[in-house]
Amino acid sequence: MSDKKNGKPDDKTVDDLFKAAAAEGTISPASMQALELVDPGAQIQAALGVRALDVQSSEVVLVTIMPDDSGSIRFAGNAQTVRDGHNLVLDALAASRQGGNVLVHTRYLNGTILFPYCALDGAVRMDATNYDPNQGTPLYEQSVVLLGTVLAKAQELADAGVPVRTVTLLITDGADEHSGRVRARDVAALVGDLARAESHIVAAMGIDDGGNTDFRRVFREMGIEDRWILTPGNSPTEIRRAFQVFSQSAVRASQGGAVFSKTAVGGFAN
């Protein structure tokens, strides 16, 4: 199907991509139902970024990050630390030997797209002008949108004959509060589909909120395995360390299929 806006016959809509994934068994009926809850078409289309047919690499690793932009990040004094952590991940990937095979995308927890999928040299660094955490915590809803985006982009690349692996990081400093009908089980359906494909890593970081939230329980209910859960304390040092641990795993995962598989099985190297 042509993209009606751009008139490019090789572009596919989000609906096209999900239909193809469903036909191939990549997306389960449960995941399709979860995606229908958030009606993500426009949100995902805006994030797909560089066209698969314009990708020059013989294989691609998608690194996708969802920083928390809820007000509690600012109230806890962690805004700059989260900016620094995100930028640290970009720097580590850019410095790696396989950086040319990486496409990155950052969408904030409340849905703002910092940049769609692009090569590392096109990524936007987080700073005080583009990141002012002052919103809510729609953790489940936006996790569905983000993981749907990962699935759609991976399908687009696969349809173009480009082998693809993905590494995704969800970040929050509190439990879900604003997701409406979307529940943890809806996120778990998507995480499960990604896990079955054996070419995806879904990780999560829960920044301590004074002991009010059991982040391991929250993330387990979302389908994320213990080995891919980080629970730093609420201090700049611990948060930066958690981002560093994720960046090391993302770099390892970008180094080839065998290394990716070993990384996926091993989880974070703390």
N, C-alpha and C positions, 0 to 999 in steps of 0.2 A: 504494500500500500504506500502511495506517495505521501510525503509530508505536505499537506495543503498549504502551509504557510510559506515553506521554502521552495516547494516545487521540485524537490530532489527525489528522483524515483527510487533511490537506494535507501532513503531514510525510512525508519519504521516507527510507528507510534507505540506508546506504552501498551496500548491494547493489543496491537500486533505481537509484541514481544511476550506478553503474558499468555496469549493464546498459543503461541509456539511452545512456550515452556510447559504449559499444561498438556499440550499434545504429546510432548516428549516425556512427560512424567516428572519434570523438574520441579514443578509447583503442584502441590497437592490440593485437593478440594478445600481442605481446612485453611490453607494459606490464601486461596482465592477468596474465601469468605472473609478472612481477616482484612484483606486488601479492600474488599468492597465496603467494609465498615468506615474506611477513611477516604474513599473515593480519591485515590492518590494521583490520577492521571496527570493533571497539570503540574502538581508538585514534583512528580518524578521526571516528567518531560523536561522541566527547567533545569534538572540536575544532570542530564545525560552528557552534556558537554560535547567534547570532540567526537566526531563521527567515527564509527568503527572502520569505515573504508579509508579514513585519513590517517589511521594508526600505522606507523611504519615498522613497529617491532614485530618480531616473529612470535612473541608471546607477551602477555601483559599480566601484571599484578595490580589489582585495584586496591588502593588503601583509602578507606573511608572513615571519617572521624565525625562524631556528634558531640561537641562540647556543650556542657550545661550552661545555659544563659539565664537561669532563674535568679531571682533577686537574692537568694540566700548565698550565692557565690560572692556577690558584692558585699553583703552584710558581714560575711566571715573574713573579708579582706583577701580573698583568693583570686580576684579577677586577673591581676597581672601574672600570677603563678600559672593559671590556666592558659593565658596567652603564651607565656614562655614555654610551657609544656608542649602545646600544639606546634609551635615553631621549631622546637627541638626535634620533633618527629620529622618535619619537613627537611630540616638540615641533615639529619642522619640518613634519610633516604637519598638526598641529593649527593651525599658524600660516598654512597655505596657504589660498587662496581656495576650493579644492575639498575641504577637509578633511571637509565633511559628506557627501561621496560615498565616503569611505574606510572600509573595514572592515579591522581589523588582527587578527592572531593571532600569538602567540609560543609556540613549543614548543622546549624545550632539546634539545640533541643526544642526550641519553640518554632522551628520551621524555616528560619531565615537561612538562605543559601549564601555562604561566604564566597564559594566558587564552585562551579560544576566540574565534572571530571575533566582533567587536563593534565598535561605533562608537568613535571615538577617545576620547570622554569616559568610556568604560568600560574602557579599557586599563589594565593594571597596570604600574606602573613597576618596573624591576628595582632591588633593594636588597639589603643584606646578609642580610635575613631570608628572602628567597625565591630567592636565587642564591648557592650555595656550591659552586663547581666542584670536584668530588672523585671523578668517575667515569671511565668509559672513553671510547672513540672508535668507536662504531658508525656511522661516517659514511655508508656505503652503505645500511645497513638503514634508518636513520632518515630519510635523504634520500628513500627510496622512500615511507615513511610520510608525510612532509611533502608531497611532490609529489602523492601520492595525495589528500591532504587538499585541496590547491589545486584539483585536478581535480574532486573531488566537490563542493566549495562552488561552483565556477564552474558546474558542471552544474545544481546546485540553483537558482541564480539564473537561469540561462538558461531552465530549464524554467518559471520563474515570469514569464518575459518581461522580465527585467531585463538589459540589456547589461552585460557584465562584462569587465574586463581585470585582469591580475594582475602583481604584482612580488614576487619571492621572493628572499631572501638566506640562503644557507647559510654558516655560519662554523665554521672549525676551526683549531687550531694544530698539527695533526699528521695523519699518514696514517691510513687506516682500520685498526682493529685488532680489532674485536669484532662483525663483521657476519655471522658464520656463513656461510650459503650465498649470501648476497646479494653480488653483484659490481658493479663500476663499470658494466658493460654494462647491468645492470638499471636503474640510475639513468638511464643514457643513453637507454633506451627511453622513459621518461617525459618526460625533457627534450625528446626529439625530437618526441613527440606535442604537447607544449605549443608548441614552436617552429612546427610546421606550422599551428597554429591562428592564428598571427600576432596573438594578443592577450595574450601572456604574455612576461614577462621572467624568466629564471632567472639569478641572479648568485651569485657565491661569493667569500668572503674567506678567504685562507690567511695566518694570522699566523705570521711567521717562527719556526721552531723550531731556530734555530742552523744552518740549512743542511741539515738532515737530510731534508727533504721538498721535492720539486720540485712545488709546488702547482699550477703551470700544467699540468704533465703529468697530475697527479691529476684536476684539474677537467676537462681536455679529455677524459680517458677517461670521465668522467661525463657527457659530452655538452655541457658548458658552453663557450660560445664565448669566445675570448680577450678580446673587448671587454667582457665582463661578469665578468672576473676581477680581483680586487684582491689584491695581495701586500704588505701593509705589513710593515715591520720590527717587531721586538719591543720597541717603546717606546711609552709612552702617547701621545706626540705623533703618531706615525705611525698608530697604531691609531685614534685619534680622527679623524684626517684621513680615513682610509678610510671610517669611518662617515659622516662629513660628505659625502663624495663620493656614497655610496649614497643618503643622504637627499635630496640635490639631485636625483638621478635619479628617485627615488620621487615627489618633489613634481612634477617635470616630467611624469611619466607620468600623474599624476592630473588633468592639466589638459584632457583631451579626447582624442578619438580620433586626430585628426591629429597632435597633439603626442606622443601615446603612440607612434604609428608612427615618427615622426622620432627619438624617444628610443631606441626598440628598435633601430633601424638604427645609430644613432650610438654606442651603448654609453656607458660612463662618460666624463664630461667631466673628465679629470684636470687 
